């Protein structure tokens, strides 16, 4: 997942908190989420995506996220949200799309 920083934030790397199993790294072409080599809870990936989307809604550090349909589907399936995973129809999901999914399916 790509993390797009807001204009007033130059860098944002590391963990968003304990229990996700994911963290943010900087690469040549931007900031991306990376799965930890240590244990990741079944819903950790989905919760990390939602946490980034909620940060984007506030807009202080993150302005948007971009996750592929495959990544969102995998995260939902890992979290055992199979019905929501079958209703994905966009090629890429942005912060508002993730928050809409969360609301629509009560995740």
JOWO-V649732 format. One record per helix or strand of 2 or more residues. SS is the DSSP state (a for helix, b for strand). FROM is the first residue (numbers start at 1). LEN is the number of residues. If there is no record, write none. Layout:
# JOWO-V649732
ss:SS from:FROM len:LEN
ss:SS from:FROM len:LEN
This chain:
# JOWO-V649732
ss:b from:2 len:4
ss:b from:14 len:2
ss:b from:22 len:6
ss:b from:30 len:6
ss:a from:44 len:15
ss:b from:62 len:7
ss:a from:69 len:10
ss:a from:82 len:5
ss:b from:92 len:3
ss:a from:95 len:11
